[in-house]
Amino acid sequence: MPTVLQLTDVSIVRNGTAVVDSVSWTVDSGERWVVLGPNGAGKSSLLQVAAAQSHPSSGTAEVLGGDLGSVDLFDLRPRIGFASTTIARRIPPKEKVVDVVLTAAYSVTGRWNEEYENVDVRRAHRVLDEWNLDHLADRTFGELSDGEQKRVQIARAVMTDPELLLLDEPAASLDLGAREELLQMLSGYAQSHDAPAIVMVTHHVEEVPRGFTHALLLDHGSVVASGPLAEVLTAETLGATFGVSLEVEVRDGRYSARAAG
């Protein structure tokens, strides 16, 4: 499988503090990764580099075969699907849902004077239908529930058939029903042969969808463990990552964790 993301000794320094410290990590095209860690572990900062939205302070980052220090980012970014709260804040609340998805073709977050081909419009509606959103196509983004907005962001992220899909806490703030609906859809997508490599950031093992294959655990910007899910999502490694003694259970491919004792 070709490598889609290769980080070597990557560090990210902000205000004199290393939020990511010498991280080396490889993601191949057929893999689905979850990135877990406490608040401030560097998860979202690392994803910004993977999305070609920022450069590392040191080390090398190759995304889809291009070195972030030399590749044309405007050519690279359309090949990456990225859903995050930061991008959601840029979407005008009055933007129609179909246009939120459609504008991904130009990597913009508000429709202006761009001209779209019929194939793009058909593709946008097809993606909305795949994520059970086509009935909302003419609603505005600001009218939607949190769960609907999260799914619209993911639909936007997959609009261009990306080679790498990055999801930053897609289930954050969702109630139980909306979370489970989203995770079921992500599970089905992750297990599709047509899906790209996926990296999803979360705080909770309960949010790891079925079909995901690997995990990266971060704490204070450093790697605690990395590898196949079964080897990484253990009571020992999760306890070391979050600083608490844990009991971990796996049932029907879904994980859960609670304090031991």
C-alpha positions in Angstrom: 0.0 0.0 0.0 1.4 3.4 -0.9 2.2 5.8 1.9 -0.1 8.9 2.1 1.4 10.5 5.2 5.0 10.3 6.5 6.1 12.4 9.5 9.7 12.2 10.6 10.8 13.8 13.9 8.1 16.5 13.5 7.9 19.2 16.2 5.5 22.1 16.4 6.5 25.0 18.6 4.1 27.7 19.7 4.9 30.6 22.0 8.2 28.9 22.9 6.4 25.6 23.9 6.6 22.4 21.9 3.0 21.3 21.4 4.2 18.4 19.3 7.6 16.9 20.1 9.6 14.8 17.7 6.7 12.7 16.3 7.4 10.1 13.6 4.3 8.5 12.1 3.4 6.7 8.9 -0.1 6.3 7.4 -0.7 4.0 4.4 -3.5 4.2 1.9 -5.6 1.3 3.2 -5.4 2.3 6.9 -7.9 4.0 9.2 -6.3 5.7 12.1 -7.7 7.1 15.4 -5.6 9.7 17.3 -6.3 9.7 21.0 -5.0 11.7 23.9 -5.9 14.2 26.6 -6.5 17.9 26.1 -3.3 19.7 25.0 -1.7 16.5 23.7 -1.1 18.0 20.3 -3.7 16.0 18.3 -5.3 18.9 16.4 -1.9 20.6 15.8 -0.6 17.4 14.3 -3.7 17.1 12.1 -3.2 20.7 10.8 0.2 19.6 9.5 -1.3 16.4 7.9 -3.9 18.6 6.3 -1.2 20.9 4.8 -2.7 23.8 6.7 0.5 24.5 8.6 4.2 23.6 8.5 6.1 21.8 11.3 8.7 23.9 13.2 11.2 21.1 12.6 11.4 17.7 11.0 9.9 16.6 7.7 6.3 16.1 6.7 5.4 14.4 3.4 1.7 14.4 2.5 0.5 12.4 -0.6 4.1 12.2 -1.7 4.8 16.0 -1.5 7.2 17.6 1.0 5.4 20.5 2.8 8.5 22.6 2.4 8.5 22.4 -1.4 5.1 21.2 -2.8 2.5 23.7 -4.1 -0.1 23.7 -1.2 -2.9 24.9 -3.5 -2.4 21.8 -5.6 -2.1 19.5 -2.6 -5.0 20.7 -0.4 -7.8 19.7 -2.8 -6.6 16.1 -2.6 -7.1 16.1 1.2 -10.6 16.0 2.8 -10.5 17.9 6.1 -13.4 18.4 8.6 -12.8 20.5 11.7 -14.3 23.1 14.0 -11.9 25.7 12.5 -13.2 25.1 9.0 -16.9 25.0 10.2 -16.5 28.5 11.7 -15.6 29.8 8.2 -18.8 28.5 6.7 -21.4 31.3 6.4 -24.4 30.4 8.5 -26.7 31.4 5.6 -24.9 29.2 3.0 -27.2 26.6 1.5 -26.2 23.1 2.5 -25.7 22.0 -1.2 -23.3 25.0 -1.6 -21.4 24.1 1.5 -20.5 20.8 -0.1 -20.2 22.1 -3.7 -17.6 24.8 -2.8 -15.2 22.1 -1.7 -14.4 21.8 -5.5 -12.7 25.1 -5.3 -11.5 24.7 -1.7 -13.5 27.8 -0.5 -16.0 28.1 2.3 -18.5 30.5 0.8 -20.0 30.6 -2.7 -19.1 33.8 -4.7 -18.7 34.0 -8.4 -17.3 30.5 -9.1 -18.8 28.5 -12.0 -19.5 24.9 -11.4 -20.1 22.2 -14.0 -23.2 20.0 -13.9 -21.0 17.1 -12.9 -20.0 18.9 -9.8 -23.6 19.7 -8.8 -24.6 16.1 -9.4 -21.6 14.9 -7.3 -22.6 17.2 -4.4 -26.2 15.9 -4.4 -24.9 12.3 -4.6 -22.6 12.8 -1.6 -25.4 14.5 0.4 -27.6 11.5 -0.3 -24.9 9.1 0.8 -24.7 10.9 4.1 -28.6 11.1 4.5 -28.6 14.8 3.9 -30.1 15.4 0.5 -33.4 16.4 2.1 -31.5 19.3 3.7 -29.9 20.5 0.5 -31.8 23.8 0.3 -31.6 24.5 4.1 -29.0 26.9 5.4 -26.0 25.6 7.4 -26.9 27.7 10.4 -30.4 26.1 10.7 -29.0 22.6 11.1 -28.5 20.7 14.3 -25.0 19.9 15.6 -25.3 16.3 14.2 -26.5 17.5 10.8 -23.7 20.1 10.6 -21.1 17.5 11.5 -22.3 15.2 8.7 -22.4 18.2 6.2 -18.8 18.9 7.1 -17.9 15.3 6.3 -19.9 15.3 3.1 -17.9 18.4 2.1 -14.7 16.7 3.0 -15.4 13.7 0.7 -16.8 15.8 -2.1 -13.6 15.8 -4.1 -12.8 12.1 -3.7 -9.8 12.8 -1.5 -6.8 10.5 -1.1 -6.6 11.3 2.6 -9.6 12.1 4.9 -8.9 13.9 8.2 -11.6 14.3 10.8 -11.0 16.4 13.9 -13.4 15.4 16.7 -16.4 14.7 14.4 -18.5 13.5 17.3 -17.7 16.3 19.7 -20.8 18.0 21.3 -23.2 15.4 19.8 -25.9 13.7 21.9 -26.0 9.9 22.2 -28.4 9.4 19.3 -26.6 11.8 16.9 -23.2 10.3 17.9 -24.3 6.8 17.2 -25.8 7.7 13.9 -22.6 9.4 12.8 -20.4 6.5 14.0 -22.5 4.0 12.1 -22.1 6.0 8.9 -18.4 6.4 9.5 -18.1 2.7 10.2 -19.7 1.9 6.9 -17.6 4.4 5.0 -14.4 3.2 6.7 -15.1 -0.4 5.6 -15.7 0.6 2.0 -13.0 -0.4 -0.5 -13.4 2.9 -2.2 -12.7 4.9 1.0 -9.4 6.8 1.3 -7.0 6.6 4.2 -8.7 8.1 7.2 -7.3 9.8 10.3 -9.8 10.7 13.1 -9.0 12.7 16.2 -11.1 12.0 19.4 -10.8 12.0 23.2 -12.9 8.9 23.7 -12.4 5.2 22.8 -16.2 5.0 22.6 -16.1 7.1 19.5 -13.8 4.8 17.6 -15.9 3.5 14.6 -15.9 -0.2 13.6 -13.6 -0.7 10.6 -10.8 1.4 12.0 -7.5 -0.4 12.0 -4.8 1.6 13.8 -4.3 4.0 16.7 -1.9 6.7 17.7 -1.8 7.8 21.4 -0.3 11.2 22.2 0.5 12.9 25.5 2.2 16.2 26.0 3.1 16.2 22.3 4.9 12.9 22.3 3.9 9.4 21.0 2.9 7.0 23.8 2.0 4.1 21.5 1.3 3.6 17.8 0.1 0.6 15.8 -2.9 -1.8 15.2 -5.9 -1.1 17.4 -5.8 -4.3 19.4 -2.1 -3.7 20.4 -2.5 0.0 21.2 -6.0 0.4 22.8 -5.2 -1.5 26.0 -5.8 -0.7 29.6 -2.0 -0.2 30.1 -1.4 2.1 27.2 -4.6 4.1 27.6 -3.9 4.4 31.3 -0.4 5.7 30.6 -1.8 8.2 28.1 -4.6 9.6 30.3 -2.9 9.2 33.7 -5.5 7.0 35.3 -5.9 3.3 35.9 -8.5 2.0 33.4 -10.5 -1.0 32.5 -11.0 -1.4 28.7 -13.7 -3.6 27.1 -14.2 -4.5 23.4 -17.7 -5.7 22.4 -18.7 -6.2 18.7 -15.8 -4.1 17.5 -16.6 -1.1 19.7 -14.4 0.0 22.6 -15.3 1.3 26.0 -13.2 2.4 29.0 -13.8 3.3 32.6 -11.8 3.9 35.8 -10.6 0.7 37.4 -11.9 -0.3 40.7 
